[in-house]
Each structure stands twice: as C-alpha cells, then as structure tokens.
Amino acid sequence: MKITILMGSPNRKGSTSILVDEFNRGAEEAMMGKRDLDLSVKN
C-alpha cells in the first residue's frame, strides 16, 4: 500500500508537523511506501 501525506500548515514546527512526523514513523514501521508533500512551500 502507498500513502500520500499532505501538509499545508505554514507553521513548520507546530502540532500538525508533529502529527505528520508520528504518522510517518508509523508508516515506516509498517513498511508502507509513502510520499510527503508540504503544500505550504509550493507555488
């Protein structure tokens, strides 16, 4: 299974970032393919 993680918060060190980091760690432990997209830095 592959997952895509979208983060759009402009606060790069906030609670959303912490949640995304934890989600990433769980996905890595489950050996899922993942892709991170930080929408706050995209044009």
VENDA-V137845 format. One record per backbone hydrogen bond with DSSP energy under -0.5 kcal/mol. CO is the residue of the C=O (numbers start at 1). NH is the residue of the N-H. Records with the same first field share a line. If there is no record, write none. Layout:
# VENDA-V137845
CO->NH + NH
This chain:
# VENDA-V137845
1->33
3->35
4->6
5->37
7->39 + 40
10->12
11->14
14->18
15->19
16->20
17->21
18->22
19->23
20->24
21->25
22->26
23->27
24->28
25->29
26->30
27->32
28->31
33->3
35->5
37->7 + 39
38->41
39->42
